[in-house]
Amino acid sequence: MAVRRVMPIIRSEAVRESRAFYGLLGFEEVMNHGWIMTLASPSTPAAQISVMTSDKSAPVSPDMSIEVDDVDAAYAVMRESGAEIVHPLQDEEWGVRRFFVRDPSGRVVNVLSHR
């Protein structure tokens, strides 16, 4: 399993203001589903920040996302380790397969792969 990118998620209702603020640092909007917006650096597209009002299909909002090349393998590793699975592995309508796991400091991590 290989990590493709790591992205912080900022929970906020100030989505428009956040887009303008991070735009001052060179970020541009690359995705917007209404409840989550992702900004990326044009020169380094894997450098991203997401701003989320609340998660559309999960009971909690994650603190970060980690995209891996094999989410099923990551899920198996986390389950076998005894880590707390906060949201089960599932396919989402926006084209990702994901699960949430709690890290040792209590942060919720969204682990995903694109389908």
MARLO-433969 format. One record per residue (C-alpha): x, y, z; residue in one letter. Coordinates in steps of 0.05 Angstrom, whole numbers, plus 5000, padded with zeros to 4 digits. Example, Ala and Ser with C-alpha at 12.3 -4.5 7.8 and 13.67 -1.06 7.14 Angstrom:
2
524649105156A 527349795143S 
END
This chain:
115
500050005000M 502750694981A 500651385004V 498851854947R 497252484986R 495552755055V 490653325061M 488453725123P 481053845130I 478754505161I 471654485189R 468455155176S 462255515152E 466756055121A 467955685056V 467856285010R 472356675057E 477156085063S 477656024987R 479556764984A 484556715042F 488156095015Y 487856394945G 492556934971L 497556374982L 496656114911G 491455564923F 485855474871E 479255104878E 479554414845V 473254094875M 466854354907N 461053904927H 457554434967G 459254115034W 466754025019I 471354454977M 478554264959T 483954764942L 490454574908A 497054884889S 497454944812P 504954814814S 504454224862T 497453924853P 498153424910A 499054004959A 491754094980Q 487254355034I 479854195042S 474554615077V 468454235101M 461954455133T 460253735155S 461153055124D 455452855078K 455152105094S 458951995159A 456952115231P 463252545244V 467553015203S 474752795193P 480853205211D 484952985151M 484752535090S 490052045069I 489451774998E 492451084988V 493050644927D 489350064961D 484050265012V 481849545023D 488849355045A 489149975091A 482449785121Y 484849075135A 491249325168V 487449805212M 482249285233R 487648775249E 491449295291S 485249405334G 484750145315A 477950455325E 474050465259I 469551075264V 466150995197H 466050335159P 469150205091L 464250405036Q 463650664965D 461351384960E 457251684903E 462652204888W 467551664866G 471651464927V 471950854971R 473551045042R 473350925117F 474851335179F 479651125234V 481551475299R 488951595310D 492351545378P 491352295391S 483852245378G 484052545308R 479252245256V 482852045192V 479051935127N 482851395088V 480851345015L 482251114945S 479051384882H 475050874842R 
END
